[in-house]
Amino acid sequence: MKKFLIPMMAFAFSVNGFSQDTVRISKTEMMQKVLENNLQVKLAKDEAKLAQAELLQTRALYLPNVNASYTYSNTNNPLYAFGSKLNQERIAMMDFDPASLNNPKSISNFATKLEVQQPLVNMDAVYQKKAGQVKAEVLAIKAERTKEYMQFEFKKAYMQLQLAYRMVETLENAKKTTLENKKVIENYFKNGLIQKTEVLYIDVRVKEIENQLAYAKSNIKNASDYLSFLLDEDTVNKVFKPTEKLEYQNQILEPISALNLDRKDLQAYEKYLEAYQWMIKSSNAKFLPRLNAFGSFEMYDHKFAQFNANGYLAGLQLSWNIFDGLKAKSESAKYKAELTKAQTEVAQYNKQSQLEFNKAYRQVMDADNKVTLTQLALEQSKEAYRIRKNRYDQGLEKASDLLMSETMMSQKDLEYQQAIFEYNTAVAYYQFLKN
């Protein structure tokens, strides 16, 4: 039993350990899933939410600050003792006796106090709030641009998976053709019509195709794993297979034009400059006076939880920080320098974006031309193989020549599929930069 049981367990482990489920995926369905689950998209959304949360702190600019307190104290300090008794509304004629004023008995005081502070005019904080709002808008735009980029990245990854399957299909067809030729060559060798070297040539070619097939199948797993990463899914024992095949998607592009300034990343950069302008205004506004209102309602007693005396205080405060050691001026100069630097960076980014856009257009044109040429080369290599195959069957060609023709046909087919992938990817990237 042990002799049979151990090999069977090993076989079961092998099957379970290396089996994979093939999951067919649609481009349209997976696109929406990427926008919902992708970690980079989630991170961009979280940054936008964080900016909105930080912006909530600016509500203190127009909402009151309210504090309530209940305080117990005991003192024989002449000033505080007399004031506490006065607040409790218990002053009598004997309390004005100099001896009592100079050496009062200790007195307990229970004070209940409600304080309200209401900002009215604080222009530096108002401008700072404006800068915070712009920052939140920038990160919201960035999140949208991140979504667009991940859509492009998914399209490219999906087409990479299509290409990987197409490569496997092409190589399997090549292997099938080579094996058919191998049977013919081996039959010729048995009949003494060809040399052993021609049989060896065909064996080498079979091994070569099998090696390429193994590499192509590995590329399927690599492309599938990357798609799983974009979808934030587990990759264990699972491989994706696209429902659509890789096809040439011819696009008619308009001639190279100026960059679309409504593109979200360019909008974000412009908003970025606006935020600096508000920060400069905030620094300059620190030289302006501030107007705030305040008020309090107080209750006093010499006994716990008693409220026999009360009073209120209300007023306005106009304050002006006349000199702060040039702190505000230095801060303003700093923001102006940063604004100048940011303007230069934006100008550089816009020019680089225009260059990249122009380059992407030319890449589409070059890729389109490559598709045409590789398609023509594939058709010619197929015809050349057909002719050599007919001549070989008639004994007019060597096996090495036939194998060379078959290898060329397989190579041109792979190049054609690669050219289609490059063209479709170039179009997707051009559309991403255009919008």
N, C-alpha and C positions, 0 to 999 in steps of 0.2 A: 504494500500500500504506500509506503514512504517513497518508493521509487517512482510511483505514478503521481502521488499527491504533490510533491515538491515542484516538478516541472509544470503541473497544471496551475498551481498557485502563481508561479513565476509568469506564466502566460497570461493569466487573468490580470495580474498587476501591470503587465506591459500594455495590455489592451486598454485598461482603465486609465493608466497614467498618460497615454499618448493620444487617446481618442479626442477628437475635436468636433464641436457642433458647428455646422455651417449655418449662419444666420443671413438670410437675404434681406437687403436693405434698399429702400428707395431714397433717392436723392432729395426729393421734396419733403418727405416725412422726417428724414434725419436732419435736414436744415433747421427745422423748427426745434428739434430736440437739442441741437447744438446751442441755439440762442437761449434755451431754458437751463441747460445743465453745464455748459462750459465754464471752467473755473476762472478763466481770464475775464469772461463776461461778468461773472458773479463778483469778481474783485473790483471791476470798474463800477458796477452798481453799488457795491459797499462803500467805495470812496465817495460817490455822489451822495449816498445817504449820510455819511459822516459829515460832509460839508453842510448838509441841511440841518443836521443835529447841532453843529457848531453855530449855525445861523440863529438857532432858537435862543441862544444866549443874549442876542441883541434885543430881545423883548424887554430887557431891563431898562432900555432907553426911554420907554414910554409907560411901563407898568410900575406901580408904586412898590416900595420896599416896606413891609409891615413887620414889626417885631412886638412881641408881648413878653412881659417878664413879671415875676413876683419875687420880691427881695425882702429879706429880713436883715436888720442891723440893730446893734446895741452900742451906745456911746455915752461918754460923759464929757466929750469935747464941748466947750461952751457954745461955740458957733453952731455945730451940728445938732447939739441937743436942743437949743432954742429953735433952730429951723425945723427940726423934726416935729417939735410940739406945735409950732405954728402951722405946719402942713396938716397936722391932725386936728386943727381948729380947737385946741384946748388951752390957749394962752389965757392966763388970768392976771390980775393986778399984782399978785404976790410974785409972779414970775419976773417982774421988772425990778425986784429987789436986787441991788448990786451983789449981795452975797450969793443969791441964787443964780444970778447971771454968771458970776465968776467961778463959782463952784457948784455946778448943777449936779443933781443926782443922775445916775445912769438911766437912759430912756430907751425903750424898745420901739422899733418902727417897722411896720409891715407895709410895703409899697407895691401896689399893682400899677403897671405902666403899659400903655399901648402907644407905640410910636409909628408914625407914617412919614416916609420920605418920598416925594414925588418929583422926578426929573421933569423940567419944563423945556429948557433950551440948552442943549449940549451939542454944538455943531460938529465937533471933532468925532464924537461917538456916532452921530448920524452918518457922516461920510464913511466911517469905518464899517458901519452896517452895510452901506452901499457896496463897499469892496467885498464884504462877505457874500452878498447876494450874487455878485459877478463871479466870484470863485465857485459858488454852487452851480451857477449856469455853465461855467467852463467844464466842470467835472461831469455834469449831465450830458453835455455835448460829447465829451471824451468817451462816455459810456456808449453813446450811440455809434460813434466811430469805431469803437472796439467791436461792437456787434457786426458792423459792415466788414471789418477786417477778418473776423472769425468766419463770416459767411464765405469770403474769398478763400480762406485757409481750408475750410471744409470742402469747397468745390475742388481745390487742387488735390487734397488728400483723397477725395472720392475718385477723381480721374486717375490718380496714381494707382489706386486699387483696381480700377478698370484696366489700366495698362498692364498691371501685373498678371491679371487673369488672361488678357489677350496674348501676352508673351508666352504663357504656359500653353495656351491653345495653339499658337503658331509653332512652338517647339514640339508639341505632341504630334502635330501634322507632319512636321519635318522628320520626326522619329519614325512615324508610320511609313512615310515614303522611303526612308533609308532602309528600314527593315524589309520592305518589299524588294528593294534593289539587292539587299543582302541575299535574299533567297535565290534570286536569279544568278548572282555572282557565284554563290556556293554551288549551284547546280552546274554552272559552266566549269567550275574548277573540278568537280567530280568527273565530268566528261572530258577533262584534260584540255579544255579550250583556252584557259587563262592560267596565269602564274599564281603562285601562293601569295605574292606581294599584293595582288589586287584584293584578295580576301582580307589580308591584314589591313589594307586601307579602309575597307568598309567597317571592320571591327573598331578601328580607331575613331571613325566618324560616329559610330553608335555611342561609344563612351563619351565622346565630346558633347553630343546632344543630351545624354543623360546628365552630365555634369551641369550643362546650362539649364536643364529642367529643374534640377535640385536648387540651383541659385534662384531661378524664377519663382519657385514655390516658396522659398524663404522670403522673397520680396512680397509675396501675398500676405504672409504673416506679419511682416514689418509694417506694411501699409494698413493692415487691419488693426494692429496694435495702436498705430497713431490715430486712427479714427476713433478707437475706444478711448484714447486719451482726450481727444477733443470732446467726446460725448460724456466724459467722466464716468466710464463704465469699467467693469472688471474684464480683464483680457484672458483669464484662465480658461483653457479648453473651449475657446470660442474663436471663430474666424468669420469675418464678414464676407459676403458676396453681393456685388451690386446687381440690381434687377435690370439696369440698363447697360448696354455694351458701349465701349468706347467708339465714338463716331466723329467724323469730321463735321464740325459745326461752322460752316462758312458764314462770316459776318462782313457786312459792308460798312466800313468805317468812314467817318467824315475826315477830311484833311486835317492836319494838325492845327489846333486852335489854341487860344489863350486858356490858361488854367481857370477852372471853375472856382471862383472866389467864394461860392456858397458851400463848398466842400466843408464838411464838419470839422476836420482838423484845422483848416485855415480860419474858420469861424472861432474856434477855441483860442487860437493864438491872438486874434484881434480882441477877444474878450479879456484875455490875459493882460494885454496892454491897458485896457480900460480899468482893470482892478488896480494897477499901479497909479493911474491918474487919481482915483478916489483916495488912495492912501496918501498921496501928496497933499490933497485937499484936507484930509484929516489932520495931517501934521501941521499945516498952516493954520487950521481952525483952532488949534490949541492956544493961539494968541488972543482969541476972542473970549469975552466974559461968558460965564455960565449962570443960568438962572434955575434955581431949584426951590421947591416948596417943602415945608416940613410942619409937622404937628404932632402933639402928644396929648393923651388924656390919662390923668394919674389919680389914684385913690390911695388914701393913707389911713392907718389906724395903729394904736398901740397894742391891739389884741389880734391874735391869729384869726384869719377868715372874717374880719370885720372891715367894713368899707364906709365909715361914717363921714369921711372928708374927701373931697375930690377937687380937681382943677384941671384946666387945659392950657395948652400953649400952641400957638399957630403963627406961621410967619413965612416970609420969602427971603431967600438969600441970593444976592448977586455977588459972585466971586470972580476975581480976575487974577490969573497967575502972571504977574507982571514980568518976572524974570525967573527962569528955571535952569539957569546955568547953560543956556544955549542948547538944551537937550532937544527941544522941539525943532529948532532950526537945523541941527545936525541930522535929525531924523528925516526931515524934509529933503535935505541935500542927498542923503543916502538913497531915498526912494527915487529921486530924480536921476541919479546915476544908474540905478537899477533899471529904470524905465528906458533910458538911452541904450543900455546894453540889450534889453529885451527887444527894442525896436530893431536893432541890428540883427539879432538872432531871427526875428520874424522875417525880415527882408531876405536874409540868407536862406531860411527855410522855404520861402516862396519861390526863390530862384532855383533851389535844388529840386523842388517839387515840379516846377516847369520842365527842368531838364529830365527828370525821371519820367514825366508824362510823355515828352517827345520821344524818349528812348523806348518807352513801352509801345508807342505807336509803330516805331520802326521794327521793333521785335515782332509785332503781329505781322507786318508786311514780310519780314524775312522768314518767319515761320510758315506763312502761307505759301511762299515761294518754295520752301523746303518740302512741304507736303506735295506740291505739284511735281517736283523733280524726283522725289523718292517714289511716288506713285508710278511715274514713267519708268524709273529704273526697275521697279518691281515687275511691271508688265514685261519689260524687255528681258529680265532674268528668267521669268516664267517661260517665255517663248524660246529663249536660248536653251533652257533645260529640256523643253519638249523636243527640240530638234536633236539635241545630244542623246536623249533617251531613245528616240527612234533610230538614230544611227548606231547606238550601242546595241540595240536589239538585233540590228543587221550585221553586227560584228565589225563596224567601221570606226568605233571609238573605243578608247581605253577606259577601264573602270575608274582610274584616277581622274580622267577628264570629266566623267559623269559625276563623280563625287564633288569635284570642284564646282561644277555647274549647280548641283543641288545645294551645296554650301552657300554659294552666292545667292541663290534664290531665297533661302531661309534668312540670310543676313539682310537682304533688301526688304523682306517682309517685316523683320524686326525694326529696321530703320524707318519704314513707313509708319508703323504703329507709334514709334517714338516721336516722329514728326507730328502726327495728329495730336498726341498728348501735349507736345510743346506749343502747338498752335492754340489749342483750346485753353491751355493755362495762360498763354500770353493775352488772349482775348479777355479772360476773366480778370487778369491783373489790370489791363487797360481800362476796363469798365469800372473797376474799383477806384482807380486814380481819377477817372473822369467824374465820378459822382461824389 
